[in-house]
Amino acid sequence: MDEQAFYDLRWNTESVVTDRERNRVSATADAVPDDCESVLDVGAGNGMLSLAVAQKGKSVTAVDFSEVALSKVPLPTLCRTADNLAGVEDRSYDLVLSTEMLEHLDEATYRGALREFNRVARLAILITVPNRELMREHLGMCGDCGQQFHIWGHQRRFTLGDLRSLFPDFAPVSIVSFGDRLPKYNRPLLWIRTGIAKAWFVDDRSPCPNCHSFRPAPPRYPRLAQICDLINANLPKTRYEPWLMALYRRR
């Protein structure tokens, strides 16, 4: 199954927008520099952020490679992959905006996307990515073919240091963590839950990238998984801000 079909399936399902997600979108829209009037939102999905930025008086074009996602966006759209913004001229947008997208890319596409952002942005680049994600916490298992996969399609994790020098023609102005603080699952318990109980993360919107099935694999030892969840719920929590935001300005 190619990645476009994977995301078409995801965007075909209804999603519940949480207050935490609304707060993320609001904080990101507020971070768009005042002097950036034209914005290219790469990996826009259903356009939730694009609309929030447009409501601030910006001219926004939403880019995604899922036609299903773009069909939900009441703004100018462009169906492209992040590493091939064909038809978009050099320095043609004041700001390239990309949120919660870079973590989904394989190495070649990721490097290509960074080159394209560097090429297209005239003044600035603004990105957000997950902050030090505990990847194992979000692995699922298909109940039909047994494929293991990250339920949101993430292929890489980021730390603050990873964001310091992504674009050769741009310098970082600020790199911050943000978002409503979340608890991390206790690591030893997570290993027992996934490695022994074989209880993996379940998300109703996440199809298997191998066979398209939405049916999750049942735990091998469901009682053990329940015990892990009970103990984890009663342990002191390490809380963290779930996202990183980086703003870059052309040198």
URDATA-V356386 format. One line per field, one symbol per residue. ss: DSSP state (@ for helix, = for strand, . for the rest). psi: psi as a letter, one per 40 degrees, with the letter a starting at -180 (. if undefined). A space follows every 50 residues. Layout:
ss = ???
psi = ???
//
This chain:
ss = ..@@@@@@@@@@......@@@@@@@@@@@@.......=====.....@@@ @@@@....======..@@@@.....====.=..=........=======. .@@@..@@@@@@@@@@@@@@==========....@@@@====.....=== .........@@@@......=========...==...@@@@@@@@@@.... ...............=.....@@@@@@@@@@@@@....==..======== .
psi = hiddddddddeeiiihhiddddddddddddehidehdhhhhhfebeeddd ddddeeeihhhhhiehddddeehfihihhiidegfhehihfehdhhhhhf ddeeiiddddddddddddddhddihhiiiihfhgddefhihhedeehhih eefheiiiidddedgdhdeiihdihiiiihhiiihhddddddddddefhi ihheehihedeeiehihiidgddddddddddddeiihhiiheihhhhiih .
//
